Amino acid sequence: MISDESDRFNPRDPKPADAGKPSKSAKRREARQLATQALYQWHMAKQSLNEIEAQFRVDNDFTDVDGAYFREILHGVPVKKAEIDEALKPCLDLALEELDPVELAVLRLSTWEFMMRADVPYRVVINEGVELAKVFGATDGHKFVNGVLDKLAPRLREAEVKAFKR
């Protein structure tokens, strides 16, 4: 059978009518997807965060999105950008400037979650980062993101990672 990738997940596809009420984790996943795109736009276009947020809220259906989490990510990552980038550097074999901008957005978002959202288990942060890279990144970008986040998790969540590995 020949695959045309039409069965691939697209975050802009309409939800099935019988989809039901989305879970908290599904709403957060949607927030992360939109935040990844918004952070990419912020990085590339150097627009103000408020302009980007307003544009995203007008252009996207936020019914099934954790809007507060989207805002927290969108405004939180730039505030912690220097700290995030410093945390990432030891886990990279490239300079930050050489990274694909989509993968950089995913890595910054995930690093921010490691640092600021202890309520999100580190394995969830990694899984969500990998999924974002699969959806928005280059063909094998998710493998790169996975490797970086696997190195970063023990640095930022040492106790949690050790407790899980017991």
Secondary structure, 3 states (H helix, E strand, C coil): CCCCCCCCCCCCCCCCCCCCCCCHHHHHHHHHHHHHHHHHHHHHHCCCHHHHHHHHHHHCCCCCCCHHHHHHHHHHHHHCHHHHHHHHHHHCCCCHHHCCHHHHHHHHHHHHHHHHCCCCCHHHHHHHHHHHHHHHCCCCHHHHHHHHHHHHHHHHCHHHHHHHHC
